[in-house]
Amino acid sequence: MTGQAQFPNEQTEAGEFKRQADAFRHWVTEDGRSGYPAAAGRYHLYVSLACPWAHRTIIVRKLKQLESVIGMTVVDPIRDEQGWAFRNGHGHSVDPANGFHFLSEAYRITDPAYRGRITVPVLWDTVTRRIVTNSDDDLMRIFNCEFNRFTDSPLDLYPAALRAEIDEMNGFLYEQINNGVYRAGFATSQRVYEEAARSVFAALDQLEARLRDRRYLFGAQFLESDWRLFVTLIRFDAVYHGHFKCNVRRIIDYPHLSGYLKDLYQVSGIAETVDFDHIKRHYYMTHDDINPTRIVPIGPALDLLSPHGRAALS
């Protein structure tokens, strides 16, 4: 028995969710060799505070102190048949950067033939008036290194000595955790759902063991992979546990993962990137095939500011 797919064009006959590939993959470079030179005020980031993929880019922009360098507009958390809109995003009825009413306008300007799903994040170039990239993977790396002359932040989330290990960890996190919760939540058959959900918790068990004796995934300093994991963990108990039926355990039931989550949440500036109102309203009101009543739960009560006890770990 199968149910209705959230995104029919990204669903297999067996009921599996297969996420579409990113459509635009150009790169901003410090020296401009890509045709998109790094420059203050030239690029504008479109995000949803609800979306974990967009959240990653918001975090790196924050950590790298690029807020005055790269503008940002937040879309409304409710995505309907017209897609991501600016009708209520942080009080804007239209996009203040370009006057867009819908993010789809940026896609159509860039490629009038585009027929895929409209996704966030999007990096817009105000000079060529086109999307540079809608890849969160690329944007995390671009923000990490290509705008360094515009920031005082020495932070490097993708150090050369650990890149192979980070790439391997990122692959594991994407398949088993980041996209794993979606494969469970968007499954349209019992077998596919159970396989995906069990894989999520097998991976969480592995991460719980890894974090037993180290503060972050690679030791004493957080790196790119930590923030890729964070955006799923922060949404887990509020959304994925119930809405996506990933309900074997909550993150709060994992002592090391829950401490790790609080540790990252308490990094300066990170809490202000987390908006549970946007997160819960987006998932519970947008996915009406999963939650047809569109009722948004009032919980859970999360204490993310209590002591995490992880500072002594290396």
Secondary structure as UniProt FT lines:
FT   HELIX           8..10
FT   TURN            13..14
FT   TURN            30..31
FT   TURN            33..34
FT   TURN            40..42
FT   STRAND          43..47
FT   HELIX           52..63
FT   TURN            64..65
FT   TURN            67..69
FT   STRAND          71..74
FT   TURN            81..82
FT   TURN            90..91
FT   TURN            96..98
FT   HELIX           104..110
FT   TURN            112..113
FT   STRAND          122..125
FT   TURN            126..129
FT   STRAND          130..133
FT   HELIX           136..145
FT   TURN            146..147
FT   HELIX           148..150
FT   HELIX           160..162
FT   HELIX           163..173
FT   HELIX           174..178
FT   HELIX           180..185
FT   HELIX           190..210
FT   TURN            211..212
FT   TURN            217..218
FT   HELIX           224..235
FT   HELIX           236..240
FT   TURN            241..244
FT   HELIX           251..253
FT   HELIX           255..265
FT   TURN            268..270
FT   HELIX           271..273
FT   HELIX           276..286
FT   TURN            288..290
FT   TURN            292..293
FT   TURN            311..312
//
